[in-house]
């Protein structure tokens, strides 16, 4: 019942009771209280308790209404706080929140440590939550979202999985961003840097790659090297190759793999000079140097080189050299598996 209607009905009832009482007994009745005489019609004395009850009822309603008002305000504030907590959990950035009601705090405090993985759109959410769910779904579907336009550029930590996936999505659609990542590799998660390197290595040439040699890894280097062909050498030169060899941690098999490519496209003298310098600086390049000497049939240089090494080293190469003294038709691949030659000297 509305308060105005309640007041109207109450006063109407009191008026009816007073009028009915007055028709029965129109006399007055006097009560003395603290020396003061209160002289009212009997009908007024009959209605007075009803008036007092009405006043106390209004006071009761006011007190509990005020109490419920403050509780409602707490619920509304907690509902807003809960929405905020859900927002941060949805974007994998959970934050501790303060709740006014124990009944909410006892459960909602879990959101301060939890993150959500949304598998589909959800109906009936607030506009703010609907917006962030839609953004997350776009990113999961492979779309790139410009967080600056969405005014979310500062809400993610560096390794947030949503931010990382958004970077990966952008790499697939924005070639310029690939180089942006390589230019500032330390500012991006390792998985983003690795993906940028892989995409760059599959598209660009060595002349362009030398700018980013310090962020290159061995895997991406060989991805580029495997693309070198007679028709397209990707601008690979001995100078550029040496820059990569100097920076990357090459193993024995890595040098063998490089030599297998460069023997096809570099001048023999140039190639031998290159690997001669490599093996002087790094023992892991010795097998690759010997490999090239056999490939170019420089047996005298093989003999000189082996004579400078310990007798127990390069056994397979020594065996091949012995065979070639009598049977020149033998080739290195006839007795040596070049993919496992490094196992002999344990230079990985």
C-alpha positions as CSV (number, residue, x, y, z in Angstrom):
1,X,0.0,0.0,0.0
2,X,1.3,3.4,-0.9
3,X,2.1,5.7,2.0
4,X,-0.3,8.5,0.9
5,X,-3.1,6.0,0.5
6,X,-2.3,4.5,4.0
7,X,-2.4,8.0,5.6
8,X,-5.7,8.8,3.8
9,X,-7.3,5.6,4.9
10,X,-6.1,6.0,8.5
11,X,-7.4,9.5,8.8
12,X,-10.7,8.5,7.2
13,X,-11.1,5.6,9.7
14,X,-10.3,7.9,12.6
15,X,-12.8,10.5,11.4
16,X,-15.5,7.8,11.0
17,X,-14.8,6.4,14.5
18,X,-14.8,10.0,16.0
19,X,-18.1,10.8,14.2
20,X,-19.8,7.6,15.3
21,X,-18.6,8.0,18.9
22,X,-19.8,11.6,19.0
23,X,-23.2,10.6,17.9
24,X,-23.4,8.2,20.8
25,X,-21.8,10.3,23.4
26,X,-21.2,14.1,22.7
27,X,-20.0,14.8,26.2
28,X,-16.6,16.0,27.2
29,X,-14.1,14.2,29.4
30,X,-11.4,15.9,31.5
31,X,-8.0,14.4,32.4
32,X,-5.6,16.2,34.8
33,X,-2.0,15.6,34.0
34,X,0.8,17.4,35.9
35,X,-1.6,20.1,37.0
36,X,-2.9,20.6,33.5
37,X,-6.5,19.8,32.6
38,X,-7.1,18.2,29.2
39,X,-10.8,18.6,28.3
40,X,-11.8,17.0,25.1
41,X,-14.9,15.3,23.7
42,X,-15.2,11.6,24.4
43,X,-14.8,11.0,20.6
44,X,-11.4,12.6,20.6
45,X,-10.2,10.4,23.6
46,X,-11.4,7.4,21.6
47,X,-9.5,8.4,18.5
48,X,-6.3,9.5,20.3
49,X,-4.8,6.0,20.8
50,X,-5.4,5.4,17.0
51,X,-3.5,8.7,16.3
52,X,-0.7,7.6,18.6
53,X,-0.5,4.2,16.9
54,X,-0.5,5.9,13.5
55,X,2.4,8.2,14.6
56,X,4.4,5.3,15.9
57,X,3.6,3.3,12.8
58,X,4.9,6.1,10.6
59,X,8.0,6.3,12.8
60,X,8.5,2.6,12.5
61,X,8.1,2.7,8.8
62,X,10.5,5.6,8.5
63,X,13.2,3.9,10.6
64,X,13.0,0.6,8.7
65,X,12.6,2.3,5.4
66,X,15.8,4.3,6.1
67,X,17.5,1.1,7.1
68,X,16.4,-0.7,3.9
69,X,17.4,2.3,1.9
70,X,21.0,2.1,3.1
71,X,21.0,-1.7,2.6
72,X,19.7,-1.1,-1.0
73,X,22.4,1.4,-1.5
74,X,25.0,-1.2,-0.4
75,X,23.5,-3.7,-2.8
76,X,23.7,-1.2,-5.6
77,X,27.3,-0.3,-4.8
78,X,28.2,-4.0,-4.5
79,X,26.5,-4.7,-7.8
80,X,28.6,-2.0,-9.4
81,X,31.7,-3.4,-7.7
82,X,30.8,-6.9,-8.8
83,X,30.5,-5.7,-12.4
84,X,33.9,-4.1,-12.1
85,X,35.3,-7.4,-10.7
86,X,33.8,-9.4,-13.5
87,X,35.2,-6.9,-16.1
88,X,38.8,-7.4,-14.7
89,X,38.4,-11.2,-14.5
90,X,37.1,-11.3,-18.1
91,X,40.3,-9.6,-19.4
92,X,42.5,-11.8,-17.2
93,X,43.5,-8.9,-14.9
94,X,41.7,-9.9,-11.6
95,X,41.8,-7.2,-8.9
96,X,40.8,-7.2,-5.3
97,X,37.6,-5.4,-4.6
98,X,35.9,-4.1,-1.4
99,X,32.3,-5.2,-0.8
100,X,29.9,-3.7,1.8
101,X,27.7,-6.8,2.4
102,X,29.1,-10.0,3.9
103,X,26.8,-12.1,1.9
104,X,28.3,-10.7,-1.3
105,X,31.9,-10.6,0.0
106,X,31.9,-14.2,1.0
107,X,31.5,-15.3,-2.6
108,X,32.5,-12.4,-4.8
109,X,36.0,-12.1,-3.3
110,X,36.9,-15.1,-5.3
111,X,36.9,-12.9,-8.4
112,X,39.9,-11.1,-7.1
113,X,42.0,-14.2,-7.9
114,X,40.0,-15.7,-10.9
115,X,40.0,-15.2,-14.6
116,X,37.3,-16.3,-17.0
117,X,37.5,-18.1,-20.3
118,X,34.4,-17.2,-22.4
119,X,33.5,-19.7,-25.0
120,X,30.5,-17.9,-26.6
121,X,28.6,-14.6,-26.4
122,X,26.2,-14.2,-23.5
123,X,22.9,-12.4,-23.5
124,X,21.6,-10.0,-20.9
125,X,24.9,-8.6,-19.7
126,X,25.5,-4.9,-18.9
127,X,26.7,-2.8,-21.8
128,X,30.2,-2.7,-20.4
129,X,30.5,-6.4,-20.0
130,X,28.8,-7.1,-23.3
131,X,31.4,-4.9,-25.0
132,X,34.4,-6.6,-23.4
133,X,32.9,-10.1,-24.2
134,X,32.5,-9.1,-27.8
135,X,36.1,-7.8,-27.9
136,X,37.4,-11.1,-26.4
137,X,35.4,-13.2,-28.9
138,X,36.8,-11.2,-31.8
139,X,40.3,-11.8,-30.6
140,X,39.7,-15.5,-30.2
141,X,38.3,-15.6,-33.7
142,X,41.6,-14.2,-35.1
143,X,40.6,-10.6,-35.5
144,X,42.9,-7.7,-34.4
145,X,41.3,-5.2,-32.1
146,X,42.8,-1.7,-31.8
147,X,42.8,-1.2,-28.0
148,X,43.5,2.5,-28.3
149,X,40.3,2.9,-30.1
150,X,38.5,0.8,-27.5
151,X,40.2,2.9,-24.7
152,X,41.8,-0.2,-23.3
153,X,45.4,0.3,-24.2
154,X,46.5,0.7,-20.5
155,X,44.4,-2.1,-18.9
156,X,46.6,-5.1,-19.8
157,X,49.9,-6.2,-18.3
158,X,52.7,-7.1,-20.7
159,X,52.1,-10.9,-20.6
160,X,48.3,-10.9,-20.6
161,X,47.2,-13.8,-22.8
162,X,44.5,-11.7,-24.4
163,X,47.0,-8.9,-25.3
164,X,49.4,-11.6,-26.6
165,X,46.8,-13.2,-28.8
166,X,45.8,-9.8,-30.1
167,X,49.5,-9.2,-31.1
168,X,49.6,-12.5,-32.8
169,X,46.4,-11.7,-34.7
170,X,48.0,-8.4,-35.9
171,X,51.1,-10.1,-37.1
172,X,49.0,-12.1,-39.5
173,X,47.3,-9.1,-41.0
174,X,49.9,-6.3,-40.7
175,X,53.3,-6.8,-42.3
176,X,54.6,-3.5,-40.9
177,X,53.9,-4.6,-37.4
178,X,56.2,-7.6,-37.9
179,X,59.2,-5.2,-38.2
180,X,57.8,-3.0,-35.4
181,X,58.0,-6.1,-33.1
182,X,61.6,-6.8,-34.2
183,X,62.6,-3.2,-33.7
184,X,61.4,-3.3,-30.1
185,X,61.5,-7.1,-29.3
186,X,62.1,-6.6,-25.6
187,X,58.7,-4.9,-25.3
188,X,56.7,-7.9,-26.5
189,X,56.2,-11.4,-25.1
190,X,58.6,-14.1,-26.3
191,X,55.9,-16.0,-28.2
192,X,55.1,-12.8,-30.2
193,X,58.7,-12.1,-30.9
194,X,59.2,-15.7,-32.1
195,X,56.2,-15.5,-34.4
196,X,57.3,-12.2,-35.8
197,X,60.8,-13.7,-36.5
198,X,59.2,-16.7,-38.2
199,X,56.9,-14.7,-40.4
200,X,59.8,-12.3,-41.3
201,X,62.1,-15.2,-42.1
202,X,59.5,-16.7,-44.5
203,X,59.0,-13.4,-46.4
204,X,62.1,-11.3,-46.4
205,X,65.7,-11.5,-47.6
206,X,69.1,-11.4,-45.7
207,X,69.9,-7.9,-46.7
208,X,66.8,-6.7,-44.8
209,X,67.3,-9.2,-42.0
210,X,70.8,-8.0,-41.1
211,X,69.2,-5.0,-39.4
212,X,67.6,-7.4,-36.9
213,X,70.5,-9.8,-36.5
214,X,70.7,-9.3,-32.8
215,X,67.1,-10.5,-32.2
216,X,67.3,-13.4,-34.7
217,X,67.5,-17.0,-33.4
218,X,69.0,-20.1,-35.0
219,X,65.6,-21.5,-36.1
220,X,64.6,-18.3,-38.0
221,X,68.0,-18.0,-39.5
222,X,67.7,-21.5,-41.0
223,X,64.1,-20.9,-42.1
224,X,65.6,-18.1,-44.3
225,X,68.6,-20.2,-45.4
226,X,66.4,-23.0,-46.6
227,X,64.6,-20.5,-48.9
228,X,67.8,-19.7,-50.8
229,X,67.8,-21.0,-54.4
230,X,69.8,-20.5,-57.5
231,X,67.1,-18.1,-58.8
232,X,66.7,-16.2,-55.6
233,X,69.7,-16.1,-53.2
234,X,67.8,-13.7,-50.9
235,X,70.9,-11.4,-51.2
236,X,72.9,-13.7,-49.0
237,X,76.6,-12.7,-49.0
238,X,79.6,-14.0,-47.1
239,X,79.6,-10.7,-45.1
240,X,76.0,-11.0,-44.1
241,X,76.4,-14.7,-43.3
242,X,79.4,-13.9,-41.0
243,X,77.3,-11.3,-39.1
244,X,74.7,-14.0,-38.3
245,X,77.4,-16.6,-37.4
246,X,79.0,-14.1,-35.0
247,X,75.8,-13.4,-33.1
248,X,74.0,-16.8,-33.2
249,X,75.1,-19.8,-31.1
250,X,75.9,-22.2,-33.9
251,X,76.6,-25.9,-33.2
252,X,78.6,-28.4,-35.3
253,X,75.5,-29.6,-37.2
254,X,74.5,-26.0,-37.8
255,X,77.8,-25.2,-39.6
256,X,77.4,-28.4,-41.7
257,X,73.9,-27.2,-42.7
258,X,75.2,-23.8,-43.7
259,X,78.1,-25.3,-45.7
260,X,75.6,-27.6,-47.5
261,X,73.9,-24.4,-48.8
262,X,76.8,-22.1,-49.4
263,X,78.7,-24.7,-51.4
264,X,76.0,-24.3,-54.0
265,X,75.9,-20.5,-54.2
266,X,79.3,-19.1,-53.0
267,X,82.5,-19.1,-55.0
268,X,84.7,-22.1,-53.8
269,X,87.7,-20.0,-52.8
270,X,85.4,-17.5,-51.1
271,X,83.5,-20.3,-49.3
272,X,86.7,-22.0,-48.1
273,X,88.2,-18.8,-46.8
274,X,84.9,-18.2,-44.9
275,X,84.8,-21.5,-43.2
276,X,88.6,-21.5,-42.6
277,X,88.0,-18.4,-40.5
278,X,85.0,-19.9,-38.8
279,X,86.9,-23.0,-37.6
280,X,89.8,-20.9,-36.3
281,X,87.3,-19.0,-34.1
282,X,85.0,-21.9,-33.3
283,X,86.0,-25.6,-33.1
284,X,82.4,-26.5,-33.9
285,X,83.0,-25.4,-37.5
286,X,85.9,-27.9,-38.1
287,X,83.7,-30.6,-39.5
288,X,82.0,-28.2,-41.8
289,X,85.4,-27.0,-43.1
290,X,86.6,-30.6,-43.7
291,X,83.2,-31.3,-45.4
292,X,83.9,-28.5,-47.9
293,X,87.5,-29.6,-48.5
294,X,86.2,-33.0,-49.6
295,X,83.3,-31.5,-51.6
296,X,85.9,-29.5,-53.6
297,X,88.2,-32.5,-53.8
298,X,91.1,-30.6,-52.1
299,X,92.7,-33.8,-50.8
300,X,96.1,-32.3,-50.2
301,X,94.6,-29.7,-47.9
302,X,92.6,-32.4,-46.2
303,X,95.8,-34.3,-45.5
304,X,97.5,-31.2,-44.1
305,X,94.6,-30.4,-42.0
306,X,94.2,-33.9,-40.5
307,X,97.9,-34.1,-39.8
308,X,97.5,-31.1,-37.5
309,X,94.8,-32.8,-35.5
310,X,94.9,-35.7,-33.0
311,X,94.9,-39.2,-34.4
312,X,91.6,-40.1,-32.7
313,X,89.8,-37.1,-34.2
314,X,87.8,-37.1,-37.4
315,X,88.0,-40.9,-37.8
316,X,85.4,-41.0,-40.6
317,X,87.0,-38.2,-42.5
318,X,90.4,-40.0,-42.2
319,X,88.8,-43.2,-43.5
320,X,87.4,-41.4,-46.5
321,X,90.7,-39.8,-47.2
322,X,92.5,-43.2,-47.2
323,X,89.9,-44.6,-49.5
324,X,90.3,-41.7,-51.9
325,X,94.0,-42.4,-52.2
326,X,93.1,-45.6,-54.0
327,X,89.5,-45.3,-55.2
328,X,88.8,-41.7,-56.3
329,X,85.3,-42.6,-57.3
330,X,84.2,-42.6,-53.6
331,X,82.3,-39.5,-52.4
332,X,81.8,-38.2,-48.9
333,X,78.2,-39.3,-48.8
334,X,79.2,-42.9,-49.7
335,X,80.6,-43.6,-46.3
336,X,79.6,-40.6,-44.1
337,X,76.1,-39.6,-43.0
338,X,76.6,-35.9,-43.0
339,X,73.6,-35.5,-40.7
340,X,75.3,-37.4,-37.9
341,X,79.0,-36.7,-38.5
342,X,79.0,-34.3,-35.5
343,X,78.2,-37.2,-33.1
344,X,81.8,-38.5,-33.6
345,X,83.4,-35.5,-32.0
346,X,80.5,-34.6,-29.7
347,X,80.5,-31.0,-31.0
348,X,76.8,-30.2,-31.0
